[in-house]
Amino acid sequence: MKSSRTETRQSQTISPGEAALNVLVVDDDPTNRLVLCGMLQSRGYRTETATGGAQALAMMESNLYQTVFIDIRMPEIDGFETIRRMRRLNAPHRPAAARVVAVSASVEKAAQAKAEGFDAFLAKPVKSVELSLVLNRLGRR
């Protein structure tokens, strides 16, 4: 019998022939972007990155992402303002708004993230098991 950890990991790996989901990772720290993208790519996701909220919003105007991971604390436009603007951007002319995950070392921000419209919260440093749980909860689009 497989362990639940193995089943969780397998459920998040995209099967051969299955279309990879487009994911945007938004974080002002290059190491955080690299780590999260590596974890997602190892599961078969296609990733793009943005260094901040303004760049992410510009990218969302011309690309459709199924999931967006946004750091809460960033200079200029923080994660909370980014999701507000993103939801307005996605409003009627986009077929389906991306699922948005707040990413932060400030775990106490989880409740605020939910209130602001984030679909999930992921604590830093990101752990593989926690990422799998979030991806399972969000499901595939």
N, CA, C and O atoms as a GROMACS GRO file, in nm:
protein
  564
    1MET      N    1   0.084  -0.119   0.000
    1MET     CA    2   0.000   0.000   0.000
    1MET      C    3   0.088   0.124   0.000
    1MET      O    4   0.188   0.130   0.071
    2LYS      N    5   0.050   0.224  -0.080
    2LYS     CA    6   0.128   0.346  -0.089
    2LYS      C    7   0.101   0.435   0.031
    2LYS      O    8  -0.008   0.434   0.088
    3SER      N    9   0.202   0.510   0.070
    3SER     CA   10   0.183   0.605   0.179
    3SER      C   11   0.104   0.724   0.128
    3SER      O   12   0.101   0.749   0.007
    4SER      N   13   0.041   0.798   0.218
    4SER     CA   14  -0.037   0.915   0.176
    4SER      C   15   0.055   1.021   0.116
    4SER      O   16   0.012   1.096   0.028
    5ARG      N   17   0.179   1.028   0.162
    5ARG     CA   18   0.273   1.124   0.107
    5ARG      C   19   0.298   1.094  -0.041
    5ARG      O   20   0.300   1.186  -0.124
    6THR      N   21   0.317   0.967  -0.076
    6THR     CA   22   0.339   0.927  -0.214
    6THR      C   23   0.215   0.958  -0.298
    6THR      O   24   0.227   1.010  -0.408
    7GLU      N   25   0.098   0.926  -0.246
    7GLU     CA   26  -0.025   0.952  -0.320
    7GLU      C   27  -0.044   1.101  -0.344
    7GLU      O   28  -0.086   1.142  -0.452
    8THR      N   29  -0.014   1.184  -0.244
    8THR     CA   30  -0.027   1.328  -0.260
    8THR      C   31   0.066   1.378  -0.369
    8THR      O   32   0.026   1.456  -0.454
    9ARG      N   33   0.191   1.332  -0.366
    9ARG     CA   34   0.288   1.376  -0.466
    9ARG      C   35   0.244   1.330  -0.604
    9ARG      O   36   0.249   1.408  -0.699
   10GLN      N   37   0.200   1.206  -0.617
   10GLN     CA   38   0.160   1.155  -0.747
   10GLN      C   39   0.038   1.228  -0.801
   10GLN      O   40   0.028   1.251  -0.921
   11SER      N   41  -0.053   1.266  -0.716
   11SER     CA   42  -0.173   1.334  -0.763
   11SER      C   43  -0.141   1.472  -0.818
   11SER      O   44  -0.223   1.531  -0.889
   12GLN      N   45  -0.023   1.525  -0.786
   12GLN     CA   46   0.014   1.658  -0.833
   12GLN      C   47   0.108   1.654  -0.952
   12GLN      O   48   0.147   1.760  -1.001
   13THR      N   49   0.146   1.536  -1.000
   13THR     CA   50   0.231   1.527  -1.115
   13THR      C   51   0.143   1.514  -1.238
   13THR      O   52   0.051   1.432  -1.241
   14ILE      N   53   0.170   1.594  -1.338
   14ILE     CA   54   0.089   1.592  -1.458
   14ILE      C   55   0.129   1.471  -1.541
   14ILE      O   56   0.247   1.448  -1.565
   15SER      N   57   0.031   1.395  -1.584
   15SER     CA   58   0.054   1.273  -1.660
   15SER      C   59   0.107   1.305  -1.800
   15SER      O   60   0.077   1.411  -1.855
   16PRO      N   61   0.187   1.212  -1.857
   16PRO     CA   62   0.234   1.232  -1.995
   16PRO      C   63   0.114   1.250  -2.088
   16PRO      O   64   0.015   1.177  -2.077
   17GLY      N   65   0.122   1.345  -2.177
   17GLY     CA   66   0.014   1.371  -2.271
   17GLY      C   67  -0.091   1.467  -2.217
   17GLY      O   68  -0.173   1.518  -2.294
   18GLU      N   69  -0.089   1.492  -2.089
   18GLU     CA   70  -0.184   1.585  -2.028
   18GLU      C   71  -0.127   1.727  -2.041
   18GLU      O   72  -0.008   1.748  -2.019
   19ALA      N   73  -0.211   1.822  -2.075
   19ALA     CA   74  -0.164   1.959  -2.093
   19ALA      C   75  -0.116   2.017  -1.962
   19ALA      O   76  -0.183   2.008  -1.860
   20ALA      N   77   0.001   2.077  -1.966
   20ALA     CA   78   0.056   2.142  -1.846
   20ALA      C   79  -0.020   2.272  -1.821
   20ALA      O   80  -0.060   2.341  -1.915
   21LEU      N   81  -0.038   2.303  -1.696
   21LEU     CA   82  -0.104   2.428  -1.658
   21LEU      C   83  -0.001   2.541  -1.658
   21LEU      O   84   0.115   2.521  -1.624
   22ASN      N   85  -0.046   2.658  -1.697
   22ASN     CA   86   0.039   2.777  -1.693
   22ASN      C   87   0.027   2.840  -1.555
   22ASN      O   88  -0.083   2.871  -1.508
   23VAL      N   89   0.141   2.860  -1.492
   23VAL     CA   90   0.145   2.915  -1.358
   23VAL      C   91   0.237   3.037  -1.358
   23VAL      O   92   0.344   3.036  -1.419
   24LEU      N   93   0.193   3.141  -1.289
   24LEU     CA   94   0.274   3.261  -1.273
   24LEU      C   95   0.318   3.270  -1.128
   24LEU      O   96   0.235   3.260  -1.037
   25VAL      N   97   0.447   3.289  -1.106
   25VAL     CA   98   0.503   3.305  -0.972
   25VAL      C   99   0.551   3.449  -0.960
   25VAL      O  100   0.637   3.495  -1.036
   26VAL      N  101   0.494   3.521  -0.862
   26VAL     CA  102   0.525   3.663  -0.843
   26VAL      C  103   0.593   3.681  -0.708
   26VAL      O  104   0.533   3.658  -0.603
   27ASP      N  105   0.718   3.722  -0.713
   27ASP     CA  106   0.794   3.744  -0.588
   27ASP      C  107   0.911   3.835  -0.620
   27ASP      O  108   0.974   3.819  -0.724
   28ASP      N  109   0.940   3.930  -0.532
   28ASP     CA  110   1.052   4.020  -0.556
   28ASP      C  111   1.187   3.956  -0.525
   28ASP      O  112   1.291   4.010  -0.562
   29ASP      N  113   1.187   3.841  -0.459
   29ASP     CA  114   1.312   3.772  -0.424
   29ASP      C  115   1.342   3.663  -0.527
   29ASP      O  116   1.263   3.570  -0.544
   30PRO      N  117   1.456   3.674  -0.597
   30PRO     CA  118   1.487   3.577  -0.702
   30PRO      C  119   1.500   3.433  -0.651
   30PRO      O  120   1.464   3.339  -0.722
   31THR      N  121   1.552   3.416  -0.531
   31THR     CA  122   1.565   3.281  -0.476
   31THR      C  123   1.428   3.219  -0.452
   31THR      O  124   1.408   3.102  -0.482
   32ASN      N  125   1.336   3.296  -0.398
   32ASN     CA  126   1.200   3.244  -0.374
   32ASN      C  127   1.133   3.205  -0.506
   32ASN      O  128   1.066   3.102  -0.513
   33ARG      N  129   1.152   3.287  -0.610
   33ARG     CA  130   1.094   3.254  -0.741
   33ARG      C  131   1.154   3.124  -0.794
   33ARG      O  132   1.082   3.037  -0.842
   34LEU      N  133   1.285   3.111  -0.783
   34LEU     CA  134   1.355   2.994  -0.834
   34LEU      C  135   1.310   2.866  -0.763
   34LEU      O  136   1.283   2.765  -0.828
   35VAL      N  137   1.301   2.871  -0.631
   35VAL     CA  138   1.262   2.754  -0.553
   35VAL      C  139   1.119   2.710  -0.588
   35VAL      O  140   1.096   2.593  -0.616
   36LEU      N  141   1.025   2.804  -0.586
   36LEU     CA  142   0.886   2.768  -0.613
   36LEU      C  143   0.869   2.720  -0.757
   36LEU      O  144   0.797   2.622  -0.781
   37CYS      N  145   0.934   2.786  -0.852
   37CYS     CA  146   0.924   2.742  -0.991
   37CYS      C  147   0.981   2.601  -1.007
   37CYS      O  148   0.923   2.518  -1.078
   38GLY      N  149   1.092   2.573  -0.942
   38GLY     CA  150   1.150   2.439  -0.949
   38GLY      C  151   1.056   2.333  -0.895
   38GLY      O  152   1.043   2.225  -0.954
   39MET      N  153   0.990   2.363  -0.785
   39MET     CA  154   0.895   2.268  -0.727
   39MET      C  155   0.777   2.245  -0.821
   39MET      O  156   0.731   2.132  -0.837
   40LEU      N  157   0.729   2.350  -0.882
   40LEU     CA  158   0.615   2.339  -0.974
   40LEU      C  159   0.656   2.267  -1.103
   40LEU      O  160   0.582   2.182  -1.152
   41GLN      N  161   0.771   2.302  -1.158
   41GLN     CA  162   0.818   2.240  -1.281
   41GLN      C  163   0.843   2.090  -1.262
   41GLN      O  164   0.819   2.011  -1.353
   42SER      N  165   0.890   2.051  -1.144
   42SER     CA  166   0.912   1.908  -1.119
   42SER      C  167   0.782   1.830  -1.118
   42SER      O  168   0.782   1.707  -1.130
   43ARG      N  169   0.671   1.901  -1.103
   43ARG     CA  170   0.538   1.839  -1.108
   43ARG      C  171   0.475   1.850  -1.246
   43ARG      O  172   0.363   1.804  -1.267
   44GLY      N  173   0.546   1.912  -1.340
   44GLY     CA  174   0.498   1.921  -1.477
   44GLY      C  175   0.429   2.051  -1.514
   44GLY      O  176   0.373   2.061  -1.623
   45TYR      N  177   0.432   2.151  -1.427
   45TYR     CA  178   0.369   2.279  -1.456
   45TYR      C  179   0.462   2.366  -1.539
   45TYR      O  180   0.584   2.359  -1.523
   46ARG      N  181   0.405   2.448  -1.626
   46ARG     CA  182   0.482   2.549  -1.699
   46ARG      C  183   0.479   2.676  -1.615
   46ARG      O  184   0.372   2.722  -1.575
   47THR      N  185   0.595   2.733  -1.588
   47THR     CA  186   0.599   2.851  -1.503
   47THR      C  187   0.658   2.971  -1.574
   47THR      O  188   0.745   2.959  -1.660
   48GLU      N  189   0.608   3.087  -1.534
   48GLU     CA  190   0.666   3.214  -1.572
   48GLU      C  191   0.678   3.293  -1.443
   48GLU      O  192   0.610   3.263  -1.345
   49THR      N  193   0.764   3.393  -1.444
   49THR     CA  194   0.784   3.470  -1.322
   49THR      C  195   0.769   3.619  -1.346
   49THR      O  196   0.787   3.670  -1.457
   50ALA      N  197   0.734   3.686  -1.238
   50ALA     CA  198   0.728   3.833  -1.236
   50ALA      C  199   0.796   3.878  -1.108
   50ALA      O  200   0.787   3.812  -1.005
   51THR      N  201   0.865   3.991  -1.115
   51THR     CA  202   0.939   4.042  -1.000
   51THR      C  203   0.855   4.131  -0.909
   51THR      O  204   0.902   4.173  -0.804
   52GLY      N  205   0.733   4.159  -0.950
   52GLY     CA  206   0.647   4.243  -0.868
   52GLY      C  207   0.507   4.249  -0.925
   52GLY      O  208   0.478   4.193  -1.031
   53GLY      N  209   0.420   4.320  -0.853
   53GLY     CA  210   0.280   4.329  -0.891
   53GLY      C  211   0.256   4.395  -1.026
   53GLY      O  212   0.173   4.347  -1.104
   54ALA      N  213   0.326   4.504  -1.054
   54ALA     CA  214   0.305   4.574  -1.181
   54ALA      C  215   0.342   4.485  -1.300
   54ALA      O  216   0.267   4.479  -1.398
   55GLN      N  217   0.454   4.417  -1.291
   55GLN     CA  218   0.495   4.326  -1.399
   55GLN      C  219   0.395   4.212  -1.413
   55GLN      O  220   0.360   4.173  -1.525
   56ALA      N  221   0.349   4.158  -1.302
   56ALA     CA  222   0.252   4.048  -1.306
   56ALA      C  223   0.123   4.091  -1.375
   56ALA      O  224   0.070   4.018  -1.459
   57LEU      N  225   0.073   4.208  -1.342
   57LEU     CA  226  -0.050   4.258  -1.403
   57LEU      C  227  -0.033   4.276  -1.554
   57LEU      O  228  -0.124   4.244  -1.630
   58ALA      N  229   0.082   4.328  -1.595
   58ALA     CA  230   0.108   4.344  -1.738
   58ALA      C  231   0.111   4.209  -1.808
   58ALA      O  232   0.059   4.195  -1.918
   59MET      N  233   0.171   4.110  -1.744
   59MET     CA  234   0.178   3.976  -1.803
   59MET      C  235   0.038   3.914  -1.813
   59MET      O  236   0.009   3.842  -1.908
   60MET      N  237  -0.047   3.940  -1.715
   60MET     CA  238  -0.182   3.882  -1.714
   60MET      C  239  -0.272   3.942  -1.821
   60MET      O  240  -0.373   3.881  -1.857
   61GLU      N  241  -0.237   4.059  -1.873
   61GLU     CA  242  -0.317   4.118  -1.979
   61GLU      C  243  -0.306   4.040  -2.109
   61GLU      O  244  -0.399   4.038  -2.189
   62SER      N  245  -0.192   3.974  -2.130
   62SER     CA  246  -0.173   3.903  -2.257
   62SER      C  247  -0.155   3.752  -2.242
   62SER      O  248  -0.140   3.682  -2.342
   63ASN      N  249  -0.157   3.701  -2.120
   63ASN     CA  250  -0.141   3.558  -2.097
   63ASN      C  251  -0.249   3.508  -2.003
   63ASN      O  252  -0.294   3.580  -1.915
   64LEU      N  253  -0.290   3.384  -2.024
   64LEU     CA  254  -0.389   3.324  -1.937
   64LEU      C  255  -0.319   3.225  -1.845
   64LEU      O  256  -0.261   3.126  -1.891
   65TYR      N  257  -0.324   3.251  -1.717
   65TYR     CA  258  -0.264   3.163  -1.617
   65TYR      C  259  -0.376   3.095  -1.539
   65TYR      O  260  -0.474   3.159  -1.501
   66GLN      N  261  -0.362   2.966  -1.516
   66GLN     CA  262  -0.462   2.895  -1.438
   66GLN      C  263  -0.441   2.919  -1.289
   66GLN      O  264  -0.537   2.922  -1.211
   67THR      N  265  -0.316   2.936  -1.249
   67THR     CA  266  -0.284   2.960  -1.108
   67THR      C  267  -0.175   3.066  -1.099
   67THR      O  268  -0.082   3.069  -1.180
   68VAL      N  269  -0.188   3.154  -0.999
   68VAL     CA  270  -0.088   3.258  -0.974
   68VAL      C  271  -0.049   3.251  -0.827
   68VAL      O  272  -0.135   3.253  -0.739
   69PHE      N  273   0.080   3.243  -0.801
   69PHE     CA  274   0.135   3.247  -0.665
   69PHE      C  275   0.192   3.386  -0.644
   69PHE      O  276   0.282   3.428  -0.718
   70ILE      N  277   0.140   3.459  -0.545
   70ILE     CA  278   0.182   3.598  -0.523
   70ILE      C  279   0.235   3.616  -0.381
   70ILE      O  280   0.168   3.584  -0.283
   71ASP      N  281   0.357   3.668  -0.373
   71ASP     CA  282   0.413   3.706  -0.244
   71ASP      C  283   0.330   3.823  -0.191
   71ASP      O  284   0.296   3.915  -0.265
   72ILE      N  285   0.300   3.818  -0.063
   72ILE     CA  286   0.219   3.925  -0.002
   72ILE      C  287   0.300   4.054   0.014
   72ILE      O  288   0.250   4.163  -0.014
   73ARG      N  289   0.424   4.040   0.060
   73ARG     CA  290   0.506   4.158   0.089
   73ARG      C  291   0.603   4.184  -0.024
   73ARG      O  292   0.702   4.113  -0.041
   74MET      N  293   0.574   4.286  -0.103
   74MET     CA  294   0.661   4.328  -0.212
   74MET      C  295   0.662   4.480  -0.215
   74MET      O  296   0.565   4.544  -0.174
   75PRO      N  297   0.772   4.539  -0.262
   75PRO     CA  298   0.775   4.685  -0.273
   75PRO      C  299   0.679   4.733  -0.382
   75PRO      O  300   0.639   4.655  -0.469
   76GLU      N  301   0.644   4.856  -0.377
   76GLU     CA  302   0.555   4.923  -0.472
   76GLU      C  303   0.413   4.869  -0.464
   76GLU      O  304   0.330   4.927  -0.394
   77ILE      N  305   0.381   4.761  -0.534
   77ILE     CA  306   0.247   4.704  -0.530
   77ILE      C  307   0.255   4.570  -0.456
   77ILE      O  308   0.314   4.475  -0.506
   78ASP      N  309   0.195   4.564  -0.335
   78ASP     CA  310   0.203   4.440  -0.258
   78ASP      C  311   0.103   4.336  -0.312
   78ASP      O  312   0.027   4.365  -0.404
   79GLY      N  313   0.106   4.218  -0.255
   79GLY     CA  314   0.019   4.110  -0.301
   79GLY      C  315  -0.129   4.140  -0.288
   79GLY      O  316  -0.208   4.100  -0.374
   80PHE      N  317  -0.168   4.211  -0.183
   80PHE     CA  318  -0.309   4.243  -0.163
   80PHE      C  319  -0.360   4.337  -0.273
   80PHE      O  320  -0.468   4.316  -0.328
   81GLU      N  321  -0.283   4.440  -0.303
   81GLU     CA  322  -0.323   4.531  -0.410
   81GLU      C  323  -0.316   4.462  -0.546
   81GLU      O  324  -0.399   4.488  -0.634
   82THR      N  325  -0.220   4.375  -0.564
   82THR     CA  326  -0.208   4.302  -0.691
   82THR      C  327  -0.333   4.218  -0.717
   82THR      O  328  -0.384   4.217  -0.828
   83ILE      N  329  -0.382   4.146  -0.615
   83ILE     CA  330  -0.501   4.063  -0.638
   83ILE      C  331  -0.624   4.150  -0.663
   83ILE      O  332  -0.710   4.113  -0.744
   84ARG      N  333  -0.634   4.264  -0.597
   84ARG     CA  334  -0.748   4.353  -0.623
   84ARG      C  335  -0.749   4.396  -0.769
   84ARG      O  336  -0.852   4.390  -0.836
   85ARG      N  337  -0.633   4.439  -0.818
   85ARG     CA  338  -0.624   4.484  -0.957
   85ARG      C  339  -0.640   4.366  -1.054
   85ARG      O  340  -0.701   4.380  -1.160
   86MET      N  341  -0.587   4.252  -1.015
   86MET     CA  342  -0.597   4.134  -1.100
   86MET      C  343  -0.742   4.092  -1.118
   86MET      O  344  -0.784   4.059  -1.229
   87ARG      N  345  -0.818   4.093  -1.010
   87ARG     CA  346  -0.960   4.054  -1.019
   87ARG      C  347  -1.037   4.150  -1.109
   87ARG      O  348  -1.128   4.109  -1.181
   88ARG      N  349  -1.002   4.279  -1.105
   88ARG     CA  350  -1.068   4.374  -1.195
   88ARG      C  351  -1.028   4.346  -1.340
   88ARG      O  352  -1.110   4.355  -1.431
   89LEU      N  353  -0.900   4.313  -1.360
   89LEU     CA  354  -0.849   4.280  -1.493
   89LEU      C  355  -0.920   4.156  -1.547
   89LEU      O  356  -0.955   4.152  -1.665
   90ASN      N  357  -0.940   4.057  -1.462
   90ASN     CA  358  -1.002   3.932  -1.504
   90ASN      C  359  -1.153   3.942  -1.518
   90ASN      O  360  -1.216   3.857  -1.581
   91ALA      N  361  -1.210   4.044  -1.462
   91ALA     CA  362  -1.355   4.054  -1.465
   91ALA      C  363  -1.407   4.057  -1.607
   91ALA      O  364  -1.320   4.014  -1.683
   92PRO      N  365  -1.503   4.087  -1.661
   92PRO     CA  366  -1.582   4.013  -1.759
   92PRO      C  367  -1.511   3.958  -1.884
   92PRO      O  368  -1.559   3.859  -1.940
   93HIS      N  369  -1.401   4.016  -1.929
   93HIS     CA  370  -1.346   3.972  -2.056
   93HIS      C  371  -1.258   3.847  -2.048
   93HIS      O  372  -1.217   3.796  -2.152
   94ARG      N  373  -1.228   3.797  -1.931
   94ARG     CA  374  -1.150   3.674  -1.917
   94ARG      C  375  -1.244   3.558  -1.890
   94ARG      O  376  -1.338   3.572  -1.812
   95PRO      N  377  -1.221   3.441  -1.955
   95PRO     CA  378  -1.313   3.329  -1.938
   95PRO      C  379  -1.318   3.274  -1.796
   95PRO      O  380  -1.425   3.239  -1.747
   96ALA      N  381  -1.206   3.265  -1.730
   96ALA     CA  382  -1.206   3.214  -1.593
   96ALA      C  383  -1.091   3.279  -1.519
   96ALA      O  384  -0.976   3.275  -1.563
   97ALA      N  385  -1.122   3.339  -1.408
   97ALA     CA  386  -1.017   3.402  -1.328
   97ALA      C  387  -0.922   3.296  -1.276
   97ALA      O  388  -0.964   3.186  -1.239
   98ALA      N  389  -0.797   3.329  -1.273
   98ALA     CA  390  -0.697   3.237  -1.220
   98ALA      C  391  -0.721   3.213  -1.071
   98ALA      O  392  -0.775   3.299  -1.001
   99ARG      N  393  -0.682   3.098  -1.027
   99ARG     CA  394  -0.681   3.073  -0.883
   99ARG      C  395  -0.554   3.139  -0.831
   99ARG      O  396  -0.448   3.127  -0.891
  100VAL      N  397  -0.566   3.207  -0.718
  100VAL     CA  398  -0.454   3.286  -0.669
  100VAL      C  399  -0.416   3.240  -0.529
  100VAL      O  400  -0.501   3.229  -0.440
  101VAL      N  401  -0.286   3.214  -0.512
  101VAL     CA  402  -0.233   3.166  -0.385
  101VAL      C  403  -0.144   3.274  -0.325
  101VAL      O  404  -0.050   3.320  -0.389
  102ALA      N  405  -0.174   3.313  -0.202
  102ALA     CA  406  -0.089   3.406  -0.129
  102ALA      C  407   0.030   3.328  -0.074
  102ALA      O  408   0.014   3.217  -0.022
  103VAL      N  409   0.148   3.385  -0.086
  103VAL     CA  410   0.269   3.321  -0.035
  103VAL      C  411   0.335   3.421   0.059
  103VAL      O  412   0.362   3.535   0.021
  104SER      N  413   0.362   3.377   0.183
  104SER     CA  414   0.421   3.470   0.279
  104SER      C  415   0.484   3.397   0.396
  104SER      O  416   0.439   3.289   0.436
  105ALA      N  417   0.589   3.456   0.451
  105ALA     CA  418   0.649   3.406   0.574
  105ALA      C  419   0.566   3.449   0.695
  105ALA      O  420   0.582   3.395   0.804
  106SER      N  421   0.478   3.546   0.675
  106SER     CA  422   0.392   3.595   0.783
  106SER      C  423   0.263   3.512   0.787
  106SER      O  424   0.163   3.547   0.724
  107VAL      N  425   0.268   3.403   0.860
  107VAL     CA  426   0.154   3.311   0.868
  107VAL      C  427   0.030   3.381   0.921
  107VAL      O  428  -0.083   3.343   0.888
  108GLU      N  429   0.050   3.484   1.005
  108GLU     CA  430  -0.065   3.557   1.059
  108GLU      C  431  -0.143   3.632   0.950
  108GLU      O  432  -0.252   3.681   0.977
  109LYS      N  433  -0.090   3.640   0.830
  109LYS     CA  434  -0.158   3.707   0.718
  109LYS      C  435  -0.256   3.614   0.646
  109LYS      O  436  -0.326   3.658   0.555
  110ALA      N  437  -0.262   3.486   0.684
  110ALA     CA  438  -0.348   3.389   0.616
  110ALA      C  439  -0.495   3.430   0.617
  110ALA      O  440  -0.562   3.422   0.515
  111ALA      N  441  -0.544   3.475   0.732
  111ALA     CA  442  -0.686   3.515   0.741
  111ALA      C  443  -0.712   3.638   0.655
  111ALA      O  444  -0.816   3.645   0.588
  112GLN      N  445  -0.622   3.733   0.656
  112GLN     CA  446  -0.638   3.852   0.573
  112GLN      C  447  -0.636   3.815   0.425
  112GLN      O  448  -0.711   3.871   0.345
  113ALA      N  449  -0.548   3.720   0.389
  113ALA     CA  450  -0.540   3.676   0.249
  113ALA      C  451  -0.674   3.617   0.204
  113ALA      O  452  -0.720   3.643   0.093
  114LYS      N  453  -0.735   3.537   0.290
  114LYS     CA  454  -0.865   3.478   0.257
  114LYS      C  455  -0.970   3.589   0.240
  114LYS      O  456  -1.050   3.586   0.147
  115ALA      N  457  -0.969   3.684   0.331
  115ALA     CA  458  -1.065   3.795   0.325
  115ALA      C  459  -1.045   3.880   0.200
  115ALA      O  460  -1.141   3.937   0.148
  116GLU      N  461  -0.922   3.889   0.151
  116GLU     CA  462  -0.891   3.969   0.031
  116GLU      C  463  -0.922   3.893  -0.098
  116GLU      O  464  -0.910   3.951  -0.206
  117GLY      N  465  -0.961   3.766  -0.089
  117GLY     CA  466  -0.999   3.694  -0.210
  117GLY      C  467  -0.900   3.592  -0.261
  117GLY      O  468  -0.921   3.534  -0.367
  118PHE      N  469  -0.792   3.570  -0.188
  118PHE     CA  470  -0.699   3.465  -0.229
  118PHE      C  471  -0.767   3.330  -0.212
  118PHE      O  472  -0.845   3.311  -0.119
  119ASP      N  473  -0.737   3.237  -0.301
  119ASP     CA  474  -0.797   3.104  -0.296
  119ASP      C  475  -0.727   3.010  -0.198
  119ASP      O  476  -0.786   2.912  -0.152
  120ALA      N  477  -0.602   3.042  -0.165
  120ALA     CA  478  -0.526   2.958  -0.072
  120ALA      C  479  -0.409   3.040  -0.018
  120ALA      O  480  -0.377   3.148  -0.068
  121PHE      N  481  -0.346   2.985   0.087
  121PHE     CA  482  -0.231   3.050   0.149
  121PHE      C  483  -0.120   2.945   0.160
  121PHE      O  484  -0.145   2.831   0.200
  122LEU      N  485   0.002   2.984   0.126
  122LEU     CA  486   0.118   2.896   0.133
  122LEU      C  487   0.226   2.967   0.212
  122LEU      O  488   0.269   3.077   0.176
  123ALA      N  489   0.269   2.904   0.321
  123ALA     CA  490   0.369   2.964   0.408
  123ALA      C  491   0.510   2.944   0.353
  123ALA      O  492   0.542   2.842   0.293
  124LYS      N  493   0.594   3.047   0.374
  124LYS     CA  494   0.736   3.038   0.342
  124LYS      C  495   0.811   2.998   0.467
  124LYS      O  496   0.769   3.035   0.577
  125PRO      N  497   0.918   2.924   0.457
  125PRO     CA  498   0.968   2.865   0.334
  125PRO      C  499   0.871   2.758   0.284
  125PRO      O  500   0.815   2.682   0.362
  126VAL      N  501   0.854   2.754   0.152
  126VAL     CA  502   0.759   2.660   0.091
  126VAL      C  503   0.812   2.518   0.106
  126VAL      O  504   0.926   2.488   0.072
  127LYS      N  505   0.726   2.432   0.157
  127LYS     CA  506   0.758   2.290   0.172
  127LYS      C  507   0.681   2.212   0.066
  127LYS      O  508   0.567   2.244   0.035
  128SER      N  509   0.744   2.110   0.011
  128SER     CA  510   0.684   2.030  -0.095
  128SER      C  511   0.549   1.973  -0.056
  128SER      O  512   0.455   1.975  -0.136
  129VAL      N  513   0.538   1.922   0.065
  129VAL     CA  514   0.412   1.862   0.111
  129VAL      C  515   0.303   1.969   0.118
  129VAL      O  516   0.190   1.943   0.078
  130GLU      N  517   0.336   2.088   0.168
  130GLU     CA  518   0.237   2.196   0.177
  130GLU      C  519   0.194   2.242   0.038
  130GLU      O  520   0.077   2.270   0.016
  131LEU      N  521   0.290   2.250  -0.055
  131LEU     CA  522   0.256   2.287  -0.192
  131LEU      C  523   0.160   2.184  -0.251
  131LEU      O  524   0.063   2.220  -0.317
  132SER      N  525   0.187   2.057  -0.229
  132SER     CA  526   0.098   1.951  -0.279
  132SER      C  527  -0.043   1.964  -0.222
  132SER      O  528  -0.141   1.946  -0.293
  133LEU      N  529  -0.052   1.995  -0.093
  133LEU     CA  530  -0.184   2.012  -0.032
  133LEU      C  531  -0.261   2.128  -0.095
  133LEU      O  532  -0.380   2.117  -0.123
  134VAL      N  533  -0.192   2.239  -0.118
  134VAL     CA  534  -0.256   2.355  -0.181
  134VAL      C  535  -0.300   2.320  -0.323
  134VAL      O  536  -0.412   2.353  -0.362
  135LEU      N  537  -0.213   2.256  -0.400
  135LEU     CA  538  -0.248   2.220  -0.537
  135LEU      C  539  -0.365   2.122  -0.541
  135LEU      O  540  -0.452   2.132  -0.627
  136ASN      N  541  -0.366   2.027  -0.448
  136ASN     CA  542  -0.480   1.932  -0.440
  136ASN      C  543  -0.609   2.008  -0.411
  136ASN      O  544  -0.711   1.982  -0.474
  137ARG      N  545  -0.604   2.102  -0.318
  137ARG     CA  546  -0.723   2.177  -0.279
  137ARG      C  547  -0.775   2.262  -0.395
  137ARG      O  548  -0.896   2.275  -0.413
  138LEU      N  549  -0.685   2.317  -0.474
  138LEU     CA  550  -0.725   2.400  -0.586
  138LEU      C  551  -0.778   2.318  -0.702
  138LEU      O  552  -0.865   2.364  -0.777
  139GLY      N  553  -0.726   2.197  -0.718
  139GLY     CA  554  -0.769   2.112  -0.830
  139GLY      C  555  -0.718   2.165  -0.962
  139GLY      O  556  -0.649   2.267  -0.967
  140ARG      N  557  -0.750   2.096  -1.069
  140ARG     CA  558  -0.707   2.135  -1.203
  140ARG      C  559  -0.817   2.212  -1.272
  140ARG      O  560  -0.936   2.190  -1.247
  141ARG      N  561  -0.778   2.302  -1.358
  141ARG     CA  562  -0.874   2.377  -1.441
  141ARG      C  563  -0.849   2.342  -1.584
  141ARG      O  564  -0.918   2.393  -1.673
   0.00000   0.00000   0.00000
